[in-house]
């Protein structure tokens, strides 16, 4: 199976053989690494090991692990092994600070809420302090909600240290063409993202004007092509300032989107546009999703 190299990104395949990864994770700047697992169960275990490593690195460096979660099938896949006794100890959940990469503007206990789903699958089963989980305020209008969440990201946690760095300063410099290679050190340690069959990620959909949003850190959307229509989402300036990004994608419904994202250098699908300035992107996919990469 061959892969193309596009832009400054290098793509390598990490093949799953007998339920064990044969290759090491790539550390190159601006890199994409691909972990193909034979089954969803194997994928979940490999993902758990990856997350534990990242959590340990972050805690050693600064005493906390700052993440942002998306919804869909991701929380269940992420939690499958992490909630078991062995992994719960190793993950050191007390150091986690959890934000949301996107959220539906619905009550937090609604079946469509990303927070609600993550609570059922993960938060209720591990020891992340409640005051270290940061949901949206669904009582606000979508526009107000996005603005309030942007402020919470910029205010950050502990002694006034910004979680996602000096976002406004970053955006201003980005407009002036300054490439902030060290900015990722001030941002989320790990973003957990998924993709839809159409290649969307977070609540950034193909052809939508939000793909061009560069002045806001959190944007609202009231016409999502996928229900519910009202949502808030992180924008590319924040996504691309993350220290590391992990995409999780399973099932044959994702294979066409994955082919475009990973093999077509001209693809403009939203997930393709996630390119951290000096971080890396790691894809965890199962064999059903990987079938689209053949040839």
C-alpha positions as CSV (number, residue, x, y, z in Angstrom):
1,X,0.0,0.0,0.0
2,X,1.5,3.3,-1.0
3,X,1.1,6.8,0.4
4,X,1.8,10.2,-1.1
5,X,3.8,13.0,0.5
6,X,2.1,16.3,0.3
7,X,3.3,19.8,1.4
8,X,5.7,19.5,4.3
9,X,3.9,16.5,5.8
10,X,5.4,13.1,5.8
11,X,3.0,10.1,6.0
12,X,4.1,6.7,7.3
13,X,2.0,3.6,7.8
14,X,2.2,1.9,11.2
15,X,0.9,-1.6,10.5
16,X,-0.9,-3.7,13.0
17,X,0.3,-7.3,13.0
18,X,-1.0,-9.9,15.4
19,X,-2.5,-7.1,17.6
20,X,0.9,-5.4,18.0
21,X,2.2,-2.3,16.3
22,X,5.4,-3.0,14.5
23,X,6.6,0.6,14.0
24,X,7.4,3.4,16.4
25,X,5.5,6.7,16.4
26,X,7.0,9.3,14.2
27,X,8.4,12.4,16.0
28,X,9.2,14.6,13.0
29,X,8.0,18.2,13.0
30,X,4.8,18.7,11.2
31,X,4.3,15.0,10.7
32,X,1.4,12.7,10.2
33,X,1.6,9.2,11.5
34,X,-0.9,6.5,10.7
35,X,-1.8,3.6,13.0
36,X,-3.9,0.9,11.4
37,X,-5.4,-1.6,13.7
38,X,-7.0,-4.9,12.8
39,X,-10.1,-4.3,14.9
40,X,-11.7,-1.6,16.9
41,X,-10.7,-3.4,20.2
42,X,-7.1,-3.3,19.2
43,X,-7.4,0.3,18.2
44,X,-8.8,1.3,21.6
45,X,-5.9,-0.4,23.4
46,X,-3.3,1.3,21.2
47,X,-5.1,4.6,21.6
48,X,-5.1,4.2,25.4
49,X,-1.3,3.5,25.4
50,X,-0.7,6.6,23.3
51,X,-2.8,8.8,25.5
52,X,-1.1,7.6,28.7
53,X,2.3,8.4,27.2
54,X,1.1,11.9,26.3
55,X,-0.4,12.5,29.7
56,X,2.8,11.4,31.4
57,X,4.9,13.8,29.3
58,X,2.6,16.7,30.0
59,X,2.4,16.1,33.7
60,X,6.1,15.8,34.0
61,X,6.6,19.0,32.0
62,X,4.0,21.2,33.7
63,X,2.0,19.2,36.2
64,X,-1.2,19.0,34.1
65,X,-2.6,17.5,30.9
66,X,-4.8,19.8,28.9
67,X,-7.0,18.1,26.3
68,X,-10.0,19.0,24.1
69,X,-12.6,16.4,23.1
70,X,-15.0,16.0,20.2
71,X,-18.1,13.8,20.2
72,X,-19.5,11.1,17.9
73,X,-18.0,7.7,18.5
74,X,-14.8,9.1,19.8
75,X,-15.6,9.3,23.6
76,X,-16.7,5.6,23.6
77,X,-13.6,4.5,21.7
78,X,-11.3,6.6,23.9
79,X,-12.9,5.4,27.2
80,X,-13.1,1.7,26.4
81,X,-9.7,0.8,27.9
82,X,-8.9,3.9,29.8
83,X,-11.7,3.2,32.3
84,X,-10.3,-0.2,33.3
85,X,-8.5,-0.4,36.6
86,X,-5.0,-0.7,35.2
87,X,-5.3,2.1,32.8
88,X,-7.1,4.4,35.3
89,X,-4.1,4.3,37.5
90,X,-1.6,4.9,34.7
91,X,-3.6,7.7,33.1
92,X,-3.4,9.9,36.3
93,X,-6.8,11.5,35.6
94,X,-6.4,13.9,38.4
95,X,-4.1,15.9,36.2
96,X,-6.5,16.1,33.3
97,X,-8.2,19.4,32.3
98,X,-10.8,18.8,29.7
99,X,-12.3,21.2,27.2
100,X,-14.4,20.5,24.1
101,X,-13.3,20.9,20.5
102,X,-16.9,21.4,19.6
103,X,-20.3,21.1,21.2
104,X,-24.0,21.1,20.3
105,X,-26.1,23.9,21.7
106,X,-28.3,21.6,23.7
107,X,-28.7,21.0,27.5
108,X,-25.8,19.1,28.9
109,X,-27.9,16.1,29.7
110,X,-29.3,15.9,26.2
111,X,-28.5,12.9,24.1
112,X,-26.8,15.1,21.5
113,X,-24.5,16.8,24.0
114,X,-20.8,15.9,23.5
115,X,-20.3,16.7,27.2
116,X,-23.2,14.4,28.1
117,X,-21.8,11.6,26.0
118,X,-18.3,12.0,27.5
119,X,-19.7,12.1,31.0
120,X,-21.5,8.7,30.4
121,X,-18.5,7.1,28.7
122,X,-15.6,8.6,30.6
123,X,-16.1,11.2,33.3
124,X,-18.5,9.1,35.5
125,X,-16.0,6.3,35.5
126,X,-12.7,8.0,36.3
127,X,-11.4,10.6,38.7
128,X,-11.1,13.8,36.7
129,X,-12.0,16.6,39.2
130,X,-15.3,18.2,38.2
131,X,-13.8,21.7,38.3
132,X,-11.3,20.5,35.7
133,X,-14.0,19.8,33.1
134,X,-15.2,22.8,31.2
135,X,-18.5,22.5,29.4
136,X,-20.3,25.2,27.5
137,X,-23.2,27.2,28.9
138,X,-26.2,25.9,26.9
139,X,-28.5,28.6,28.4
140,X,-26.8,31.2,26.1
141,X,-27.5,31.8,22.5
142,X,-25.0,30.1,20.1
143,X,-23.2,33.4,19.5
144,X,-23.1,34.2,23.2
145,X,-22.0,30.7,24.0
146,X,-19.1,30.8,21.6
147,X,-18.0,34.1,23.0
148,X,-18.2,32.9,26.6
149,X,-16.3,29.7,25.7
150,X,-13.6,31.7,23.9
151,X,-13.1,33.7,27.1
152,X,-12.8,30.6,29.2
153,X,-10.1,29.2,26.9
154,X,-8.2,32.5,27.0
155,X,-8.5,32.8,30.8
156,X,-7.3,29.3,31.3
157,X,-6.5,27.5,34.4
158,X,-4.3,28.0,37.5
159,X,-2.6,31.3,38.3
160,X,-4.1,33.0,35.2
161,X,-2.0,30.9,32.8
162,X,-3.7,30.8,29.4
163,X,-4.7,27.3,28.4
164,X,-4.5,27.9,24.6
165,X,-1.9,30.6,24.9
166,X,-2.2,34.2,23.9
167,X,-4.8,33.4,21.3
168,X,-5.6,36.9,20.2
169,X,-1.9,37.8,19.9
170,X,-1.4,34.6,17.9
171,X,-4.2,35.5,15.5
172,X,-2.9,39.0,15.1
173,X,0.6,37.8,14.3
174,X,-0.7,35.1,12.0
175,X,-2.4,37.8,10.0
176,X,0.9,39.5,9.7
177,X,2.6,36.4,8.4
178,X,4.6,35.6,11.6
179,X,5.0,31.8,12.0
180,X,4.9,31.1,15.7
181,X,6.8,27.8,15.9
182,X,6.9,27.9,19.7
183,X,3.2,28.8,20.2
184,X,2.2,25.1,20.6
185,X,4.0,25.0,23.9
186,X,1.3,27.2,25.3
187,X,-1.7,25.4,24.0
188,X,-3.6,22.2,24.5
189,X,-1.4,19.1,24.9
190,X,-3.7,16.9,22.9
191,X,-6.8,17.4,20.8
192,X,-9.0,14.4,20.3
193,X,-10.8,14.7,16.9
194,X,-13.0,12.5,14.7
195,X,-14.2,12.8,11.2
196,X,-17.5,12.3,9.5
197,X,-18.1,10.5,6.2
198,X,-18.1,13.9,4.5
199,X,-14.7,14.7,6.0
200,X,-15.9,17.2,8.6
201,X,-14.1,17.5,11.9
202,X,-15.3,19.4,15.0
203,X,-18.2,21.4,13.6
204,X,-16.3,22.5,10.5
205,X,-18.1,21.2,7.5
206,X,-17.1,21.1,3.8
207,X,-17.8,24.3,2.0
208,X,-19.0,26.2,5.1
209,X,-17.8,29.8,5.6
210,X,-16.4,28.8,9.0
211,X,-13.5,27.1,7.2
212,X,-12.2,30.6,6.5
213,X,-12.7,31.9,10.1
214,X,-9.4,33.4,11.3
215,X,-10.5,36.2,13.7
216,X,-12.2,34.0,16.3
217,X,-11.0,31.2,18.5
218,X,-14.4,29.7,19.1
219,X,-17.2,30.2,16.5
220,X,-20.9,29.5,16.4
221,X,-22.8,27.8,13.7
222,X,-26.6,27.9,13.3
223,X,-26.9,26.0,10.0
224,X,-25.0,22.8,10.6
225,X,-25.8,20.3,7.7
226,X,-25.8,17.6,10.4
227,X,-28.3,18.0,13.2
228,X,-28.6,19.6,15.6
229,X,-28.0,22.8,13.6
230,X,-26.8,25.1,16.4
231,X,-23.3,24.4,17.6
232,X,-20.0,26.0,18.7
233,X,-16.6,24.9,17.5
234,X,-12.9,25.6,17.9
235,X,-11.5,27.3,14.8
236,X,-8.3,26.5,12.8
237,X,-6.1,29.0,14.6
238,X,-6.7,27.0,17.8
239,X,-6.7,23.6,16.2
240,X,-3.4,24.3,14.4
241,X,-1.8,25.7,17.6
242,X,-2.2,22.4,19.5
243,X,0.8,20.5,20.7
244,X,-0.5,17.3,19.3
245,X,-3.6,16.1,17.5
246,X,-5.1,12.6,17.4
247,X,-7.8,11.6,14.9
248,X,-9.8,8.5,15.5
249,X,-11.8,7.0,12.6
250,X,-13.4,3.6,12.3
251,X,-15.8,1.9,9.9
252,X,-16.2,1.6,6.2
253,X,-18.3,4.8,6.0
254,X,-15.1,6.8,6.5
255,X,-12.9,5.2,3.9
256,X,-13.7,7.6,1.1
257,X,-13.1,10.6,3.2
258,X,-9.8,9.1,4.5
259,X,-8.6,8.4,1.0
260,X,-9.1,12.1,0.2
261,X,-7.6,13.4,3.4
262,X,-4.5,11.1,3.4
263,X,-3.8,10.5,-0.3
264,X,-5.0,13.6,-2.2
265,X,-2.7,16.6,-1.8
266,X,-5.4,18.9,-3.3
267,X,-8.1,17.8,-0.9
268,X,-9.9,20.6,0.9
269,X,-11.9,18.5,3.3
270,X,-12.0,20.1,6.8
271,X,-10.0,17.4,8.5
272,X,-7.2,17.8,5.9
273,X,-6.8,21.5,7.0
274,X,-5.8,20.5,10.5
275,X,-2.0,21.0,10.3
276,X,-0.4,22.0,13.6
277,X,2.2,24.7,13.3
278,X,4.9,22.6,15.0
279,X,3.0,19.7,16.5
280,X,2.0,16.4,14.9
281,X,-1.1,14.5,13.8
282,X,-1.6,10.9,14.6
283,X,-4.4,8.9,13.0
284,X,-5.8,5.8,14.6
285,X,-8.0,3.9,12.2
286,X,-9.3,0.4,11.9
287,X,-9.0,-1.9,8.9
288,X,-12.5,-1.1,7.6
289,X,-11.6,2.5,7.4
290,X,-8.2,1.8,6.0
291,X,-9.6,-0.1,3.0
292,X,-10.0,3.2,1.2
293,X,-6.3,3.7,1.2
294,X,-5.5,0.7,-0.9
295,X,-3.9,1.2,-4.3
